Amino acid sequence: MAKQRVRFTFSEEIIAEPIIYNLGQQFNIVTNIRQAELTEDRGWIVLEIDGEDKDIEAGIAWAISKGVRVEPVSD
């Protein structure tokens, strides 16, 4: 199992979508919210993502395709 820490930034267009829930359900990975700041129209979340490398990569690519800005976070 691999672990990554990333920052997801959401725009107004996607802030209400269940991106993190779908990420865990569709890609067989575990998400753990470590820090967040959200409003009704934008926000960011720092996630720890646990899973197989290929599943994490596919999940991050999917999130990017949905309009999420994804940046690595160092511990």
Contact map, one row per residue, 1 for C-alpha under 8 A:
111000000000000000000000000000000000000000000000011110000000000000000000000
111100000000000000000000000000000000000000000000011110000000000000000000000
111110000000000000000000000000000000000000000001111000000000000000000000000
011111000000000000000000000000000000000000000001110000000000000000000001000
001111100000000000000000000000000000000000000111100000000000000000000001111
000111110000000000000000000000000000000000000111100000000000000000000111100
000011111000000000000000000000000000000000011110000000000000000000001111100
000001111100000000000000000000000000000000011110000000000000000000011110000
000000111110000000000000000000000000000001111000000000000000000000011100000
000000011111111000000000000000000000000001110000000000000000000000111000000
000000001111111000000000000000000000000011100000000000000000000000110000000
000000000111111000000000000000000000000111000000000000000000000000000000000
000000000111111100000000000000000000000010000000000000000000000000000000000
000000000111111110000000000000000000000000000000000000000000000001110000000
000000000111111110000000000000000000000111100000000000000000000000000000000
000000000000111111000000000000000000000100000000000000000000000000000000000
000000000000011111100000000000000000000000000000000000000000000000000000000
000000000000000111111100000000000000000000000000000000000000000000000000000
000000000000000011111110000000000000000000000000000000000000001000000000000
000000000000000001111111000000100000000000000000000000000000000000000000000
000000000000000001111111100000000000000000000000000000000000000000000000000
000000000000000001111111110000000000000000000000000000000000000000000000000
000000000000000000111111111110000000000000000000000000000010001000000000000
000000000000000000011111111111100000000000000000000000000000000000000000000
000000000000000000001111111110000000000000000000000000000000000000000000000
000000000000000000000111111100000000000000000000000000000010000000000000000
000000000000000000000011111110000000000000000000000000110110000000000000000
000000000000000000000011111111000000000000000000001000100000000000000000000
000000000000000000000011101111100000000000000000111100110000000000000000000
000000000000000000000001000111110000000000000000111000000000000000000000000
000000000000000000010001000011111000000000000011110000000000000000000000000
000000000000000000000000000001111100000000000011100000000000000000000000000
000000000000000000000000000000111111000000001111000000000000000000000000000
000000000000000000000000000000011111000000001111000000000000000000000000000
000000000000000000000000000000001111100000001110000000000000000000000000000
000000000000000000000000000000001111110000111100000000000000000000000000000
000000000000000000000000000000000011111000111000000000000000000000000000000
000000000000000000000000000000000001111111111000000000000000000000000000000
000000000000000000000000000000000000111111100000000000000000000000000000000
000000000001001100000000000000000000011111000000000000000000000000000000000
000000000011101000000000000000000000011111100000000000000000000000000000000
000000001111001000000000000000000000011111110000000000000000000000000000000
000000001110001000000000000000000001111011111000000000000000000000000000000
000000111100000000000000000000000001110001111100000000000000000000000000000
000000111000000000000000000000001111110000111110000000000000000000000000000
000011110000000000000000000000001111000000011111000000000000000000000000100
000011110000000000000000000000111110000000001111100000000000000000000000000
001111000000000000000000000000111100000000000111110000000000000000000000000
001111000000000000000000000011110000000000000011111000010000000000000000000
111100000000000000000000000011100000000000000001111100010000000000000000000
111000000000000000000000000111000000000000000000111110110000000000000000000
110000000000000000000000000010000000000000000000011111110000000000000000000
110000000000000000000000000000000000000000000000001111111000000000000000000
000000000000000000000000000000000000000000000000000111111100000000000000000
000000000000000000000000001110000000000000000000001111111110000000000000000
000000000000000000000000001010000000000000000000111111111111000000000000000
000000000000000000000000000000000000000000000000000011111111100000000000000
000000000000000000000000001000000000000000000000000001111111110000000000000
000000000000000000000010011000000000000000000000000000111111111000000000000
000000000000000000000000000000000000000000000000000000011111111100000100000
000000000000000000000000000000000000000000000000000000001111111110000000000
000000000000000000000000000000000000000000000000000000000111111111000000000
000000000000000000100010000000000000000000000000000000000011111111111100000
000000000000000000000000000000000000000000000000000000000001111111111100000
000000000000000000000000000000000000000000000000000000000000111111110000000
000000000000010000000000000000000000000000000000000000000000011111110000000
000000000110010000000000000000000000000000000000000000000000001111111000000
000000011110010000000000000000000000000000000000000000000000001111111100000
000000111100000000000000000000000000000000000000000000000000001100111110000
000001111000000000000000000000000000000000000000000000000001001100011111000
000001110000000000000000000000000000000000000000000000000000000000001111100
000111100000000000000000000000000000000000000000000000000000000000000111110
000011100000000000000000000000000000000000000100000000000000000000000011111
000010000000000000000000000000000000000000000000000000000000000000000001111
000010000000000000000000000000000000000000000000000000000000000000000000111
